[in-house]
Amino acid sequence: MSKKVNVTINGFPVEIQAGKTILEAAESQGIKIPTLCFHKDLCVAGNCRVCVVEVVGQTRLSAACATPCDEGMEILTNSLKVRNSRKQIIELLLSEHNADCTKCYKNGNCELQTLSSEYKIMTQDFLELVPLKKFSIDMYSPSIIKDDSKCIRCQRCVRTCAELQGVNALTVSHKGDKMKITTFFEKAMRDVVCTNCGQCVNHCPTGALVEKNYIEEVWEALADPTKHVVVQTAPAVRVGLGEELGMEPGSSVTGKMVAALKRLGFDSVLDTDFTADLTIMEEGTELLTRLKKALVDKDETVTLPMATSCSPGWIKYIEHMYPEHLNHLSTCKSPQQMFGALVKTYYAKARNLEPDKIVSVSIMPCTAKKFEAYRPEMYDSGYRDVDYVLTTRELAILIKQAGLDFNKLEPMKYDRLMGESSGAGVIFGATGGVMEAALRTVYEIVTGREVPFKNLDILPVRGMEGIREATIKIENPLKEWAFLDGVELKCAVAHGLINAKTVMDSIKSGTSNYHFIEFMACPGGCLGGGGQPIPTNPEIRKKRAEAIYAEDRGLPLRKSHENPEVIKLYKDFLIEPLGEVSHHLLHTKYTKRERF
């Protein structure tokens, strides 16, 4: 049993596990200590000093987030000395901060603004002593805006980029009053090794890092009577949107979200889960094709393990960090981009529309999707496949601007033709979901039987551990797949780029024995994406995952290959997985990637 220590907080006795910080002890008693540099995802920094408390007998105030509890410690979280210190720290932060709050994108969801309100900072005595410097605003990235005038130098973004993602696109330069958060040689974020994942945005307490929004462009498209505006919604948006509109984390709002989008004026409201199912058909077939070439044809040019390609942040990461291993990637585009290509071909033809009159909008939990939509290879329909990408947060802004009372909306269903999906498509929103969806289909294609897990729940690939492994033995396959009899299919799941690095290093060193790997750039997968509601932390990610799996269990279809609209798509348009039309519209053309 863990050792306990006894302390007092504001005169009340508290027993807490040894090693826990003052911040954690106070939280266990319902006492809120303000923080700025602290985040549950990150290591302790203790550099903002907003969380200072008084420990009786000590001369200096202590940072609650960085000070462990000791036996007999007497802690004061609300003494006059503490309150005055916090107010002065907040005033000092404001003296260097561009506090034109009404023009700030984070207005209403800024931690510094909240603290200023709570501590009633009515004057700024330090403002004349510390005149606001001239700062730059980097707006060149299609995904992220970096505004140094809003930065409070808490270094959350730096720690996020280093600890969670292992990218180190952001760092600290200079010292003292010249200290700033910057990039390599102070280049624009589009010109450095940045994956556009947006985790820095999700962890920034102010408006120093925000997504580049396309709200006005979408409003203009909706107002244009000559345009047919189609919207697709990603799996993770349905379990995040409610938080941004005042609901509890883990609220699944699929029907209300669809109703809101229809009220906003979109001509057709469709589901990215449809192309998630389609991705499984293409990616699953590609995996089986690679296995056949490797095991039967003894083709030494075939690259295994095959890695998923749904996460654009992960794709940009491997392009930067492991370019010699691009052949491991599936050639499949992401569900978003498959959808975009089909909207301006298959959908346009079915609806008798000119592709240049269609505006394709996607609602994503991810800022990297904005970058992905701009990639030069994403024009295979003959047009830009996806015109505008909005985050979950941006959709909430649209709903608020339209004056819709979200809670009072009656749930509605997606429109038909690219609106039908299975539970396998839904679980794409959680880490391990792509792997689970693929295994449900691949195993059944090979054996004619359902995957041998109760209720189709492949528990070994679920969870929040950074790297997870699963092995499925194939026994008594169908005749055409006899070469797989007895094969143990070895799979891995990694989420967060720091974990992707560990797996990729094993591939690079030749120690990996996997056949198939799912990679997701963001912690928790898409449900923890850089475009999801703030805050996002381990507890919230867990609740969102529970909602994802609950929706999967409640659907009548739970396997991608049983989606009737996907079946119809192949019959009427694509003909077959990995066929000529599929290769043109649904797969990338990287010369270094293996084509089948």
N, C-alpha and C positions, 0 to 999 in steps of 0.2 A: 504494500500500500504506500502511496506517495506521502511524503512527509508534509505536515501542515504547519503553518506559522500563524501566530495571532497578532493582529495589529488593531489599531483603532482608527476609524475614519470619522472625522468631525465629532469625536467623543463616543462613537458607537463601536462596540467590539465586532471584529470581523475575523473569521477563520478562513484562510486561503491556502491553496496548494503552494508549497515552496517553489520559488522560481518565477511565480506569476508577478507581473508588474503592478505598480500602484494603479495604473489605468485599468487593468483587468479587475483588480480588487474593487475599485470604485464602481465599475460597470456592473459587477455582480450584486451590488447593493442599490442599483437604480440611480446611481449618481453619475451625471454626465460631466466629463472633463473635456473641454474643447480641444480639438487637435487640428492641425493642418498638414504637417509632414507625415503623420502616421497614416498607414493603410494596412488593413488585415492581409493583403496579398504580399506585402513587401517587408523587407528587413527593417529593424528599428534604426532610425536616423537621429532623432532628438535634436534637430537643428532649428526648428521654428520657434521653440520655447513657448508656444501658446499654452501648452498643457502643464505649465509649471504648478507645483503644489508646495506647501510648506511642511517640512518634516521637523517636528519639535526637537530642538537641540542642535540643529544644523544652521549654519549662518546663511548659506545660499539656498535659494529655491531649487527644487529638483524637477527634472522633466519626468512627468508621470509615465510616459510611454517607454522610457528607457531605464527606469529605476525599479529593481526587483524589491519585493516586500521582505523585510527582515523581522525576526521575532521581536515583539514589543514596540515596533515602530508606531509613532503617533503622527497621524497625517491630517493636515488641514487643507481642504480643497477650496475653501471659500472665505479665507481670512482676508482682512483688509489689504494686507501686504500682497496676497495672491491676486486679488481683483485689480489692484492698482498696477501691478506688473503686467497682467494680461492686457489691460486697456492700453498701456504704453506700447506694448509689443504690437498690438493691432494698429495703433496710430502710426507707428514707425513703418509697418508694412504698407499702410495706406499712403504714406508720404512718398513712396516710390512707385505707387500703383496708379495706372490710368483709371481713375474711378468714375468715368463717365458711364455709369451703370445702365442708363436707359438705352444706350447705343451698343451695349455688349450682348453678344449672342447667348452668354450664360446668365443673363439677368434673370433672377428668380431661382437659379440653381447654382449659385456660387457660394462656396464655403466661407470665403472672406467676407462677402456681402452679408451672409447670415450672421457671422460673428459680430460684424460692425453693428448690425441691427440689435442683436441680443445685448451687447455691451453699451449700446446707445452712444456711439461715437459721434457726437454732435459737432465737435470742432477738430481741427487738425493743426495742433500747435507746432508740429515739426515741418509743416509744408513749406514755410518760408526758409527754413534752415536747409531743407533738402529739395531743391527745385527739380521738377520732373525732367528727366533726361530725354533726349531724342532717341526713339527706339524704332527698329524696323519691323515691318509686317511682311512675312513670307506667305504669299498667296499663290505661288506657282504650282504647287501640287494639286492634282485633281481631287485629292482626298482630305487633306489636312491644312489648316491655316495656323501659323505660328506667329503670335503677337507678343513680342517681348515686353511691350508696355504693360501687359497684364500679369507678367510673371512675378511671383513672390519668392522664387529661388528655393522652394521647399525640396526640390530634387526628386519629387515623386516620379516624374517622367523619366529621369535618368535611371533611377533604380528599376523602374518598370522595364525599360528597354534592355537593361543589363541582366536583371535577375529573372524576369518572366520569359523574355524573348531571346536573350543572348545575342542581340543585334548590335547594341551600342551605337545607334545612330545619333543619340543625344548624349552630351557630356557637359561637364562644368569647365569653364575657362576663366582665367584671370582670378584675382583675389580682391578682398576688401570690397570697397564700393564699386569696383569695376567688374566684380564677379557676374557671370551670366551663364545661361543655359544655351548651348550652341551646338552646331554640327561640325563635321570635319572641315577645317579651314573656313568656317562660317558660310558654307555653301547653302543654297536653297535645298529644302528637304527632298525635292524631286531629283536632285543631283547627287545625293549621297546614298549609302546602302541603307535604305529605309524600306520596310516591307508594306507600308501603308496600313498596317493592322489596326491602328487606332487605339491600342491599349494605353498609349500615352495620353490620348484624349480622355479615355475613360477614367484615368487616375489623376488627371489635373484638377486641382481644387478651384481654379479660377477660369477665366476665359483666355488663358495664354495659349492653349491648344484646343482647337475645336474642329469639327468636321467642316469641310467646304460644302455649303448647302446649296441646293438647287430648287428651293421652295418656289421662288418667283417664276422660274422657268416653267415649272409644272402648272402653276396657276394660269400662266399665259396660254399654255397648251390647252388646258381645260376650257378656257374662255374662247378659243378659236373654233368657230363652227365648221371650218373646213378640215379639221383634224379629228381623227378617230383615236382616242387615247385609251390604251390598254395598260392595265396594271397587274403585276404579279407580286405575290407576297411570299417571303421565305418562311420555312418552318418555324424558326426561332422567334419571329416577330410576334406570333400569336401568344407566346408565353412571356413576352416582355412589355408589349404595348400598354397593358393594363396598369403597370407600375407608373408609367409616365402620366397616366390619367387618374391617379389617386387610388388605385386598387392595390391589394396586397401582392407582394412578390409570389410568383407561381400561379397567378390567375390566368386561366386559358380563356381567351376572348375571341376565338376564331369567328363565330357568327356575328358578333357585334362589330368586329373589324371589317368584315365584308359589308355589313350594312352601312358603316361609316363611309367606306370608299364609294359605294353606290350613291350615297347622299352628296358626296363631294363632286360627283359629276363624271366619274370615269365611265367610258362607254362599255367597257367589259372588265370585270373583276375576276382574275384567274389565279391559279395556284402554282407557285414554283415547285410544290411537292409533286406535281404532274411530271415535270422534267427531272425531279429527283428519281422517280420511278423509271423514267426513260434512261437516266444515267446508269442505273443498275443493269438494265438490259444491255447497254453498250459496254460498260466497264466489266460486267460479269462475263460477257462473251469474250472480251479481250483477254481477261485472266485465263479462261479456259483455253483459248487459242494459244496463249504463251505456254501454258503447261503442256499442251499437246506437242507443240514444236520442240519443247525442251526434252520431254520424256519419250516421245515416239520418234520424232524426226531427228533427234539428237542435233538440233540446230544450235551451234555454239554462239550464234549472233543474238539469240534470244536473251533478254535481260530479265532476271529475277533477283530480288522480289519486285513485284509491281507495286507502285505507290499510287494512292488516290490523288486526284487533281482538282478536287472541288473547292479547296481553300485558296483564294488568290494571294493571301499573305504568305502562305506556305510556298506557293509557286515562285513568288518573287524571292523568297528566302533561298530556295535551292538554286535558283538562277544566279544569285550573288555568291553563295557560299560553296555550292557543290556543282558547278556547271558541267563538270565531267561526268556527272551521274544523272543527267536529264533523261537518259534512256529508261531509267527506272519508272518515270512518270507514266501513268496512263495517258493516252492521247486525248481522252475525253475532255471536252470543255466542262465548265461548271454548269450546274442546273440553270443558273441565271442566264448564262450565255447561250445554252441550248435553247432556252425559252425564247430569248430575243431573236435568234436566227429563225426559229419556227414561226414566230409571230408575223414576220415580214415575208414569209413564203407560204407555208401550209395554212396558217390562219387567214392570211390575206386572200389566198385563193378561195378558201371555203366561205369566206364572208363577202367575196366579190369586191374587195377593196384594193386600191392602188397602194403599194408599199410605202411610197413617199408621203402618203396622207396619214400613215399610222405613226403615232408617237408611243414608243414603248418605255414604260416606267416600271422600275422595280423597287420594292420596299425591302430593305435588307438590314440585318443586324450588324453590318460590317462596313467599315469605311474603305477597306481594300477593294470592295466591289465597285466603288466609284472609279478607282484606278483601272480595274479590270475592264470596265466598259469602254475605256478610252484606248485600250491596247490596239495596235494596228491590225492584228489578226482577227479582230472581232467585227469584221464587216463581210462575213461570208454570205449573207443574204443579199449582198449588193448594196446594202445601206448600213448605217451604223446599227448594229443589232439591238442594243439597249441604249436609248437616248439619255435617260436620266435615272440616277440611282439616289433614292432617299433612304436615310437611316430610320430605324424605329422612332428615334427622337424627333426626326423631321416630320414623320407622319403624325405624331401627336400634336405637333405645332399646326399642321394643316387642319386637324380636327378642331382644335381650340379656336383657330382663326375663323373657321366656318360657323362657330357658335353652336356646335353639336353637343348635346348632353349625352355623352357616351353611355352612361349607365342606363339611360332610358331607351336606348336603341333596341329594337327587336331583332334578334339574330336572323341572318339571312344566309343563303347558300351561294357558293361560287357559281359563276356562269359556266355553261357547258362548253365543250371543245377546249381542252387544255385546262379544265377546272377540276377534273376527277383525280383523286389520289388515294394511295393506300397508307396504312400505318407505317409501312417501311419508309415511305417518303417523308412522313412527319418526323421520324426519329433522326433524320439527317441533321436536325437542329442540335443534337447532343453529341458530345464526344463518344465515339464508338458506334454511332448510329449508322454511318455509311457502311462500316464493316458488317454490322448486324443485318442491315438490309440486303447487302450483297450475299451474305452467307445463306439467308433464307431462300434466295432465288437460286444461287449456284448449286447448293446441295440438292435442291429439288429437281433442277434440270439434269443433274448427273445421276441421281438415284431413283427419281420418280416418287420420292417420299419427302415428307416434311423434315426439316432439320430437327435432330433429336434433342430438343430442349422443350421443357414444359411450356405450353402456351406460346411457343415461338420466341420466348424470351431468352436470348443468348447472354446470360448473366456475366460470363467471364470477360466480355468486352465492354461491360457497363461500369460506371463508377467514375471517380475523380482522381484516381492515382495517375501520375504523369505518364507512365508507360504501362500498358497492360498486354498480356499475351493470351492466346487461345489456340488450342489444337483440336481439329476435328478430323477424325479418321473416316475415310470413305470406304464403305463396305457394300458389296453386292450392287455395284452400279449398273445402269442400263448398258445394253450391249455396245452401243457406240462409244461409251466412256469406260470400257473395260480396262483400259490402260491406267486408270486411276484407282483400280481396286487395291485396297490396302494402304493407299497413300495417306499420310497424315498431313493435312493442310495446316501449315503453321502461319498464324496471323499475329499481327501486333497493332496496337493503337497508341498513338502519341499525340498529346495536345499541349499547346504552349511550345514556342519555338526552341526553348532551352532543352526540352525533352526531345524535340525533333533532331536536334544536334546530336544527342546521345545515340539515337538510333542510326542516324546517317553516318556517324563515326564508325559504328559497328559494320555497316555496309562497306565503307571505305577501307576498313582494315581487313575485310574478308571473313570476319567472325560471325556475321549474321547468317542464320539458317531459315529465315522467313520466306514465305511465298507471296504474301500480300500484306501491305501495311497501310493503315489509315493515318494520315497526318492532318491535324487542324492547327492553325496558327494561334488561335486564342484559347486561353484557359477555359475548360469546360466545353470547348467547341463553339459553334455559332451562337449558342445561347449566352455565352460570355463575350460576344463580339464587341468591337470598338464602337459600334453604333447603337448599342443597347442602353437602356435607361441607367442613369447614374444615381446612386452608387451601384456598383456590381462588386460583390465579394463572395467568399466561399459559401456562406449560408444562402445567399440569394441564388447563386448558380445551382445549388442543390435543389432548391424549390422549383426553379424553372425546369430542371431535368425531370423532376417528378411529374410536373404537368405535361411535359412532352410524352413521357411513357404512358401516362393515364389516357391521353388522347389516342395514342396508338392502340391501346387495349380496347377503346370504345368504338373503333371503326369496324365496319363489316369486312373490309378488305385490308389485309395486313401483309401482303406479298406483292412486290412490284410487278411481277410477270402476270398477275391476275387483274391488273388495272384495265378495264374494258376500253378506255380511251387510248391507252398506249397500244393495245392490240389493234385498234382501228387505225391508229397513226401508221403502224407498219403495213397494214393491209392496203391502205389508200395512198400512202405517200413514200415512206422510207423503204418499204419492201422487206428488208431484213437488217438485223444488227450488223454493224461493221460493213454494210453495203456501200455502194458508190455514193448514194445520196447522203447517207449518214456521215461518211468520211468528209464529204464536202461541207456539210452544215454543222456537224456536231463534234468534230475532232480538230485538233490543232495541226498546224503544218510545220512544226519545228523540224528542221532537217536532222537534228541530233536525236530526235525521239524515234522510237521504233514504230513502224507502221505495219498493220496487218491487213 
